[in-house]
Amino acid sequence: MGRAFAVVLLGLSLALVGAARPPAPKPTATPSPTPAPTVQPKLPMVVIYAFDFSSDLHADTGTKAAQLFVAEMNAAGGVDALQAPATVKRADFLSYAKSLSASYYVSGYMTPLGTGVSLVEQVVDVSTGTIVLGATAQIASFEDAASQAVQLRDGIVQREQGKAQAFDQSSAQATPAPLPSNQANISAGIAGLFKHRAKETPDPHATPIVKPAKGVFVVHVGGGLTAGELSSATSALYSALNQSYVARMTNASGDAAKQANAICGSDRNNTVAGGVLSSKNVRRGLFSHKQYTFSFAVYTCFGAKLAEASGDGDSISSAVNAAVASYATDHPQNS
């Protein structure tokens, strides 16, 4: 009897357990949504090459100047500046910058001027291979050099902002509001009555300058003017020639014809360019001003004169540019 009661009691216990409601699951806390990371706009990459420099300066001058430009441009923000290896040759500046998908590159050279240096800088748009910004400055202190770096950075940022605005405007104009069907038909019907020859739209992408294989060595400009004026003329000559040719600065000065063979050395696929700067006072009415004349000459590596040209201007750069433009028109291949 007792055993039977125990069996019944066990069965009732199992039945009650099976009939019991399962415990309610504990609510799981809903995780807070993770905010999406803010996408930072991609900054234009700017490659800074070591500046060419005169042998009168320290051997690491060009590299340190590039380091300074990188630091100051990045500190100012708006660009992603980086320094290129010193082993990259000038002829490879564009291809190296393209390999990094850079937007711009900066190059230039320095020559002594008084207690400081004369600095020439150029900013090249990598997509077109054209010079879009340029500057010449006299550097006498760290602050001067830093200011030049920021000035180039500002020019690049303004250019990028202008391109962005132009893109936004063109995008807005490319999606006109839809016309009612009847108005659209009327517009299509009368469009031919006022049809003129379509104006050619200028290509927004400038045609890259294809420079000839024959480069040009630049000799310091001579003449009886001040050292500052001659240095400015040398800077202007390098800048003007580099617009059309692969220009390289030399430490030579004086008679370019006599030094041409030594300047070229084993690199014979070049010419040697130099010139003389002079000035005179020109009177216009009650006032007078200084007018510059630049006599420009280009020689083969054997010292034979290839061409000569002369340019006048109210500034040194305008006189130099006029002479070089005349040569470039007549000698597009530098030969």
C-alpha positions in Angstrom: 0.0 0.0 0.0 2.7 2.4 0.9 4.6 1.5 -2.3 1.5 2.2 -4.4 1.0 5.6 -2.7 4.6 6.5 -3.4 4.1 5.7 -7.1 0.9 7.8 -7.3 2.6 10.7 -5.5 5.5 10.5 -8.0 3.2 10.6 -10.9 1.3 13.6 -9.6 4.6 15.4 -9.0 5.6 14.8 -12.6 2.2 16.0 -13.9 2.4 19.2 -11.9 5.9 19.9 -13.2 4.8 19.3 -16.8 1.8 21.5 -16.3 3.7 24.4 -14.7 4.1 27.5 -16.9 7.7 27.9 -18.1 9.5 30.9 -16.6 9.1 34.1 -18.6 12.3 35.0 -20.5 14.1 38.0 -19.1 14.0 41.0 -21.5 17.3 41.7 -23.2 18.4 45.3 -23.2 18.3 46.8 -26.7 21.8 48.0 -27.6 22.1 51.7 -28.3 22.7 52.2 -32.0 26.3 53.1 -32.8 26.5 56.5 -34.5 27.8 56.3 -38.0 31.3 57.7 -38.2 31.5 61.1 -39.8 33.0 60.8 -43.2 35.8 63.2 -43.6 36.1 64.9 -47.0 39.2 63.7 -48.9 41.8 66.4 -48.9 43.8 67.1 -52.1 47.2 65.5 -51.9 50.2 67.8 -52.6 53.6 66.3 -53.2 56.5 68.6 -52.2 59.8 68.0 -54.0 63.2 69.0 -52.6 64.0 72.5 -54.0 66.9 72.8 -56.4 69.5 75.3 -55.1 72.7 77.0 -55.8 76.0 75.3 -54.7 76.6 78.4 -52.5 73.9 77.0 -50.1 74.2 74.1 -47.7 73.8 70.6 -49.2 70.6 69.9 -47.3 69.0 73.3 -48.0 66.5 72.0 -50.6 65.4 69.0 -48.5 64.9 71.1 -45.3 62.9 73.7 -47.3 60.6 70.9 -48.5 60.2 69.6 -45.0 59.3 73.0 -43.8 56.7 73.4 -46.6 55.1 70.0 -45.7 54.9 70.9 -42.0 53.4 74.4 -42.5 50.9 73.3 -45.2 49.6 70.4 -43.1 49.5 72.6 -40.0 47.3 75.1 -41.9 45.0 72.3 -43.0 42.9 71.8 -46.1 45.6 69.8 -47.9 47.5 66.5 -47.4 51.1 67.5 -48.0 53.9 64.9 -48.2 57.5 65.1 -49.1 58.8 63.1 -52.1 62.0 61.1 -51.9 65.1 63.1 -53.0 65.9 60.4 -55.5 63.0 61.3 -57.7 64.4 63.2 -60.8 62.8 66.3 -62.1 61.8 64.6 -65.3 59.8 62.1 -63.2 58.0 64.6 -61.0 54.7 64.3 -62.8 54.7 60.6 -63.2 55.6 60.0 -59.5 52.9 62.4 -58.4 50.4 60.5 -60.6 51.5 57.2 -59.1 50.4 58.6 -55.7 47.1 59.9 -57.1 48.2 63.3 -56.0 46.3 66.4 -57.1 49.2 68.8 -57.1 53.0 68.9 -56.8 55.3 71.8 -55.7 58.8 72.3 -57.0 61.2 75.3 -57.3 64.7 76.4 -56.6 66.7 78.8 -54.4 69.6 81.1 -55.0 71.5 83.3 -52.6 70.3 86.9 -52.3 72.0 89.2 -49.8 71.7 87.6 -46.4 68.8 85.4 -47.5 67.7 83.5 -50.6 65.5 84.1 -53.6 62.9 81.4 -53.8 60.9 80.4 -56.9 57.9 78.1 -56.4 55.6 76.4 -58.8 52.4 74.4 -58.3 51.5 71.9 -61.0 48.1 70.4 -61.5 48.9 66.7 -61.8 45.8 66.0 -63.9 46.9 68.3 -66.6 50.6 68.8 -66.1 50.2 72.5 -66.2 51.5 75.2 -63.8 48.6 76.7 -62.0 50.3 78.8 -59.3 53.7 80.4 -59.1 55.5 82.8 -56.8 58.9 84.4 -56.4 59.9 85.6 -52.9 62.9 86.8 -51.0 63.4 84.6 -47.9 65.4 86.0 -45.0 63.9 84.1 -42.0 61.9 81.0 -41.0 58.7 83.2 -40.8 59.2 84.2 -44.5 59.5 80.6 -45.6 56.5 79.6 -43.5 54.5 82.4 -45.0 55.3 81.2 -48.5 54.2 77.7 -47.7 50.9 78.9 -46.3 50.4 81.2 -49.4 50.7 78.2 -51.7 48.4 76.2 -49.5 45.8 79.0 -49.6 46.0 79.1 -53.4 45.4 75.4 -53.7 42.5 75.5 -51.3 40.9 78.4 -53.2 41.3 76.5 -56.5 39.7 73.4 -55.1 36.8 75.4 -53.7 36.3 77.0 -57.1 36.3 73.6 -58.8 33.7 72.3 -56.3 31.4 75.3 -56.8 31.7 75.0 -60.6 30.7 71.3 -60.3 27.7 72.1 -58.1 26.5 74.8 -60.5 26.9 72.5 -63.5 25.0 69.7 -61.7 22.1 72.0 -60.9 21.9 73.3 -64.4 22.0 69.8 -65.9 18.7 68.9 -64.2 16.1 71.4 -65.5 12.6 71.3 -64.0 10.2 69.2 -66.2 7.8 71.1 -68.3 4.1 70.3 -68.8 3.7 68.1 -71.8 2.1 70.8 -74.0 4.7 73.4 -73.0 7.4 71.0 -73.8 6.0 70.3 -77.2 5.7 74.0 -77.9 9.2 74.6 -76.9 10.4 71.8 -79.1 8.5 73.2 -82.1 9.9 76.7 -82.0 13.4 75.8 -81.0 14.5 75.5 -84.6 13.4 79.1 -85.4 16.1 80.6 -83.2 18.8 78.0 -83.8 22.3 79.4 -84.3 25.6 77.6 -84.7 26.4 76.2 -81.3 29.3 77.9 -79.5 32.2 75.7 -78.7 32.3 75.1 -75.0 35.9 75.3 -73.7 37.2 72.0 -72.3 37.3 72.4 -68.5 40.4 70.1 -68.5 43.3 72.1 -69.9 45.4 70.2 -72.4 48.6 69.0 -70.8 51.8 70.6 -72.0 53.9 68.1 -73.8 57.5 69.3 -73.4 60.1 68.3 -75.9 62.8 65.7 -75.0 65.5 68.3 -75.3 65.8 70.3 -72.1 67.5 73.5 -71.3 70.2 74.5 -68.8 69.7 78.0 -67.3 72.7 80.2 -66.7 72.5 83.1 -64.2 71.5 86.4 -65.8 74.3 89.0 -66.1 74.3 92.7 -66.5 75.2 95.9 -64.8 72.1 96.1 -62.5 71.8 95.3 -58.8 72.2 91.7 -57.4 68.5 91.7 -56.5 67.4 92.6 -60.0 69.7 90.0 -61.6 68.5 87.3 -59.2 64.9 88.2 -60.0 65.7 88.0 -63.7 67.3 84.6 -63.2 64.2 83.4 -61.4 61.9 84.8 -64.1 64.0 83.1 -66.8 63.9 79.7 -65.2 60.1 80.0 -64.6 59.4 81.2 -68.2 61.5 78.4 -69.8 60.1 75.8 -67.6 56.6 76.6 -69.0 57.6 75.1 -72.4 60.7 73.0 -71.7 62.3 70.8 -69.0 64.4 73.5 -67.4 67.3 72.9 -65.0 69.1 75.6 -63.0 72.9 75.7 -63.0 75.4 77.5 -60.9 77.1 79.0 -64.0 77.2 82.7 -64.7 78.8 84.8 -67.4 79.4 83.8 -71.0 77.1 80.9 -71.6 78.6 80.1 -75.0 82.1 79.5 -73.5 80.7 77.3 -70.7 78.1 75.4 -72.7 80.3 72.3 -73.3 81.2 72.0 -69.6 77.6 72.7 -68.5 76.1 69.9 -70.6 78.8 67.4 -69.8 77.6 64.0 -70.9 74.0 65.1 -71.0 74.1 66.4 -74.5 70.4 66.4 -75.4 70.1 70.0 -74.0 70.6 73.6 -74.9 72.1 76.3 -72.7 70.3 79.6 -72.1 71.4 82.8 -70.6 70.9 86.5 -71.0 71.8 90.1 -70.1 69.4 92.5 -68.3 69.6 96.2 -68.7 67.4 99.2 -67.9 66.7 102.8 -68.8 64.5 105.6 -67.6 61.7 106.3 -69.9 59.7 109.6 -69.7 56.0 109.7 -70.2 54.6 113.2 -69.9 55.8 114.7 -66.6 56.9 111.4 -65.1 59.5 108.8 -65.8 59.8 105.2 -65.0 62.3 102.4 -65.4 62.0 100.1 -68.4 63.8 96.8 -68.6 65.4 95.1 -71.6 66.3 91.4 -71.6 68.7 90.1 -74.3 68.2 86.4 -74.4 70.4 83.8 -76.2 70.3 80.0 -76.5 73.3 77.9 -77.4 73.9 74.2 -78.3 76.1 72.1 -76.0 79.0 72.9 -78.4 78.7 76.6 -77.8 77.1 77.5 -81.2 74.4 80.1 -81.0 71.0 78.6 -81.7 68.9 81.7 -81.4 68.6 85.1 -79.7 65.7 87.3 -78.8 65.0 90.5 -76.9 62.1 91.7 -74.8 61.1 95.0 -73.2 58.9 95.5 -70.3 58.0 97.8 -67.4 59.0 94.9 -65.0 61.8 92.4 -65.1 59.4 89.5 -65.5 57.5 91.0 -68.4 60.8 91.7 -70.2 62.1 88.2 -69.7 58.7 86.6 -70.6 58.6 88.6 -73.8 62.0 87.3 -74.9 61.4 83.7 -74.0 57.9 83.7 -75.6 59.5 84.8 -78.9 62.0 82.0 -78.7 59.4 79.4 -77.7 57.2 80.4 -80.7 60.1 80.0 -83.2 61.6 76.9 -81.5 58.9 74.8 -80.0 61.2 71.8 -79.9 64.1 73.8 -78.4 66.2 73.1 -81.5 
